[in-house]
């Protein structure tokens, strides 16, 4: 997967929020292919490990990492008002997912899946 720095950077207000979204992409064996889908949607992507990528746009920054088995872990920061938009994007990519949104105290606020 080629990386791309063409997308917008995360707005500073979300950087200060810290990680608030956690999830799993079910049945995805290739984080590189997932990163390529985000790049195609205008996000930036950079390699963060042998099998992981950091994905970024103005309202969300995600780390995706392949784990043993058929899933990819996801964590990062998202504008809480745009969690459903992230879910719709994953759905448009054809990626089955489960996402959890936490508040500043790391308490679960919402769960969505698709």
Contact map, one row per residue, 1 for C-alpha under 8 A:
111000000000000000000000000000011011000000000000000000000000000000000000000000000000000000000000000000000000000000
111100000000000000000000000000000001000000000000000000000000000000000000000000000000000000000000000000000000000000
111110000000000000000000000000000000000000011110000000000000000000000000000000000000000000000000000000000000000000
011111100000000000000000000000000000001000111100000000000000000000000000000000000000000000000000000000000000000000
001111100000000000000000000000000000000000111100000000000000000000000000000000000000000000000000000000000000000000
000111110000000000000000000000000000000001110000000000000000000000000000000000000000000000000000000000000000000000
000111111000000000000000000000000000001001110000000000011000000000000000000000000000000000000000000000000000000000
000001111100000000000000000000000000000000110000000000011100000000000000000000000000000000000000000000000000000000
000000111110000000000000000000000000000000010000000000011100000000000000000000000000000000000000000000000000000000
000000011111011000000000000000000000000000000000000000011111100000000000000000000000000000000000000000000000000000
000000001111111000000000000000000000000000000000000000000110000000000000000000000000000000000000000000000000000000
000000000111111100000000000000000000000000000000000000000000000000000000000000000000000000000000000000000000000000
000000000011111110000000000000000000000000000000000000000000000000000000000000000000000000000000000000000000000000
000000000111111111000000000000000000000000000000000000000011000000000000000011100000000000000000000000000000000000
000000000111111111000000000000000000000000000000000000000000000000000000000010000000000000000000000000000000000000
000000000001111111000000000000000000000000000000000000000000000000000000000000000000000000000000000000000000000000
000000000000111111110000000000000000000000000000000000000000000000000000000010000000000000000000000000010000000000
000000000000011111110000000000000000000000000000000000000000000000000000000110000000000000000000000000000000000000
000000000000000011111000000000000000000000000000000000000000000000000000001111000000000000000000000000000000000000
000000000000000011111100000000000000000000000000000000000000000000000000001111000000000000000000000011110100000000
000000000000000000111110000000000000000000000000000000000000000000000000011111000000000000000000001111000000000000
000000000000000000011111000000000000000000000000000000000000000000000000111100000000000000000000001110000000000000
000000000000000000001111100000000000000000000000000000000000000000000000111000000000000000000000111100000000000000
000000000000000000000111110000000000000000000000000000000000000000000011110000000000000000000000111000000000000000
000000000000000000000011111100000000000000000000000000000000000000000011110000000000000000000011110000000000000000
000000000000000000000001111100000000000000000000000000000000000000000111000000000000000000000011110000000000000000
000000000000000000000000111110000000000000000000000000000000000000000111000000000000000000000011000000000000000000
000000000000000000000000111111100100000000000000000000000000000000000111000000000000000000000010000000000000000000
000000000000000000000000001111100000000000000000000000000000000001001111000000000000000000000000000000000000000000
000000000000000000000000000111111100000000000000000000000000000001000001000000000000000000000000000000000000000000
000000000000000000000000000111111110000000000000001110000000000111000001000000000000000000000000000000000000000000
100000000000000000000000000001111111000000000000001110000000000000000000000000000000000000000000000000000000000000
100000000000000000000000000001111111100000000000000000000000000000000000000000000000000000000000000000000000000000
000000000000000000000000000101111111110000000000000000000000000000000000000000000000000000000000000000000000000000
100000000000000000000000000000111111111000001000000010100000000000000000000000000000000000000000000000000000000000
110000000000000000000000000000011111111100000000000000000000000000000000000000000000000000000000000000000000000000
000000000000000000000000000000001111111110000000000000000000000000000000000000000000000000001000000000000000000000
000000000000000000000000000000000111111111111000000000100000000000000000000000000000000000000000000000000000000000
000100100000000000000000000000000011111111111000000000000000000000000000000000000000000000000000000000000000000000
000000000000000000000000000000000001111111100000000000000000000000000000000000000000000000000000000000000000000000
000000000000000000000000000000000000111111100000000000000000000000000000000000000000000000000000000000000000000000
000001100000000000000000000000000000011111110000000000001000000000000000000000000000000000000000000000000000000000
000111110000000000000000000000000000011111111000000000111000000000000000000000000000000000000000000000000000000000
001111111000000000000000000000000000011001111100000000111000000000000000000000000000000000000000000000000000000000
001110000000000000000000000000000010011000111110000011110000000000000000000000000000000000000000000000000000000000
001110000000000000000000000000000000000000011111000011100000000000000000000000000000000000000000000000000000000000
001000000000000000000000000000000000000000001111111111000000000000000000000000000000000000000000000000000000000000
000000000000000000000000000000000000000000000111111111000000001000000000000000000000000000000000000000000000000000
000000000000000000000000000000000000000000000011111110000000000000000000000000000000000000000000000000000000000000
000000000000000000000000000000000000000000000011111100000000000000000000000000000000000000000000000000000000000000
000000000000000000000000000000110000000000000011111110000000000011000000000000000000000000000000000000000000000000
000000000000000000000000000000110000000000000011111111000000001111000000000000000000000000000000000000000000000000
000000000000000000000000000000110010000000001111101111100000001110000000000000000000000000000000000000000000000000
000000000000000000000000000000000000000000001111000111110000111100000000000000000000000000000000000000000000000000
000000000000000000000000000000000010010000111100000011111000111100000000000000000000000000000000000000000000000000
000000111100000000000000000000000000000000111000000001111111110000000000000000000000000000000000000000000000000000
000000111100000000000000000000000000000001110000000000111111100000000000000000000000000000000000000000000000000000
000000011110000000000000000000000000000000000000000000011111000000000000000000000000000000000000000000000000000000
000000000110010000000000000000000000000000000000000000011111100000000000000001100100000000000000000000000000000000
000000000100010000000000000000000000000000000000000000011111110000000000000111100000000000000000000000000000000000
000000000100000000000000000000000000000000000000000001111011111000000000000111000000000000000000000000000000000000
000000000000000000000000000000000000000000000000000001110001111100000000011110000000000000000000000000000000000000
000000000000000000000000000000000000000000000001000111100000111110000000011100000000000000000000000000000000000000
000000000000000000000000000000100000000000000000000111100000011111000001111000000000000000000000000000000000000000
000000000000000000000000000000100000000000000000001110000000001111100001110000000000000000000000000000000000000000
000000000000000000000000000011100000000000000000001100000000000111110011100000000000000000000000000000000000000000
000000000000000000000000000000000000000000000000000000000000000011111111100000000000000000000000000000000000000000
000000000000000000000000000000000000000000000000000000000000000001111110000000000000000000000000000000000000000000
000000000000000000000000000010000000000000000000000000000000000000111110000000000000000000000000000000000000000000
000000000000000000000000011110000000000000000000000000000000000000111111000000000000000000000000000000000000000000
000000000000000000000001111110000000000000000000000000000000000001111111100000000000000000000000000000000000000000
000000000000000000000001111111100000000000000000000000000000000111100111110000000000000000000000000000000000000000
000000000000000000000111100000000000000000000000000000000000000111100011111000000000000000000000000000000000000000
000000000000000000001111100000000000000000000000000000000000011110000001111100000000000000000000000000000000000000
000000000000000000111110000000000000000000000000000000000000011100000000111110000000000000000000000000000000000000
000000000000000001111100000000000000000000000000000000000001111000000000011111000000000000000000000000000000000000
000000000000011011111000000000000000000000000000000000000001110000000000001111100000000000000000000000000000000000
000000000000010000111000000000000000000000000000000000000011100000000000000111110110000000000000000000000000000000
000000000000010000000000000000000000000000000000000000000011000000000000000011111110000000000000000000000000000000
000000000000000000000000000000000000000000000000000000000000000000000000000001111110000000000000000010000000000000
000000000000000000000000000000000000000000000000000000000000000000000000000000111111000000000000000000000000000000
000000000000000000000000000000000000000000000000000000000010000000000000000001111111110000000000000000000000000000
000000000000000000000000000000000000000000000000000000000000000000000000000001111111111000000000000010000000000000
000000000000000000000000000000000000000000000000000000000000000000000000000000001111111100000000000000000000000100
000000000000000000000000000000000000000000000000000000000000000000000000000000000111111110000000000000000000000000
000000000000000000000000000000000000000000000000000000000000000000000000000000000111111111000000000000000000000000
000000000000000000000000000000000000000000000000000000000000000000000000000000000011111111100000101000000000000111
000000000000000000000000000000000000000000000000000000000000000000000000000000000001111111110000000000000000000000
000000000000000000000000000000000000000000000000000000000000000000000000000000000000111111111000000000000000000000
000000000000000000000000000000000000000000000000000000000000000000000000000000000000011111111111100000000000000000
000000000000000000000000000000000000000000000000000000000000000000000000000000000000001111111111000000000000000001
000000000000000000000000000000000000000000000000000000000000000000000000000000000000000111111110000000000000000000
000000000000000000000000000000000000100000000000000000000000000000000000000000000000000011111110000000000000000000
000000000000000000000000000000000000000000000000000000000000000000000000000000000000000001111111000000000000000000
000000000000000000000000111100000000000000000000000000000000000000000000000000000000000001111111100000000000000001
000000000000000000000000111000000000000000000000000000000000000000000000000000000000000001100111110000000000000011
000000000000000000000011110000000000000000000000000000000000000000000000000000000000001001000011111000000000000011
000000000000000000000011110000000000000000000000000000000000000000000000000000000000000000000001111100000000001111
000000000000000000001111000000000000000000000000000000000000000000000000000000000000001000000000111110000000001110
000000000000000000001110000000000000000000000000000000000000000000000000000000000000000000000000011111000001111100
000000000000000000011100000000000000000000000000000000000000000000000000000000010010000000000000001111100001111000
000000000000000000011000000000000000000000000000000000000000000000000000000000000000000000000000000111111111110000
000000000000000000010000000000000000000000000000000000000000000000000000000000000000000000000000000011111111100000
000000000000000010010000000000000000000000000000000000000000000000000000000000000000000000000000000001111110000000
000000000000000000000000000000000000000000000000000000000000000000000000000000000000000000000000000001111110000000
000000000000000000010000000000000000000000000000000000000000000000000000000000000000000000000000000001111111000000
000000000000000000000000000000000000000000000000000000000000000000000000000000000000000000000000000001111111100000
000000000000000000000000000000000000000000000000000000000000000000000000000000000000000000000000000111100111111000
000000000000000000000000000000000000000000000000000000000000000000000000000000000000000000000000000111100011111000
000000000000000000000000000000000000000000000000000000000000000000000000000000000000000000000000000111000001111100
000000000000000000000000000000000000000000000000000000000000000000000000000000000000000000000000011110000001111110
000000000000000000000000000000000000000000000000000000000000000000000000000000000001001000000000011100000000011111
000000000000000000000000000000000000000000000000000000000000000000000000000000000000001000000001111000000000001111
000000000000000000000000000000000000000000000000000000000000000000000000000000000000001000100011110000000000000111
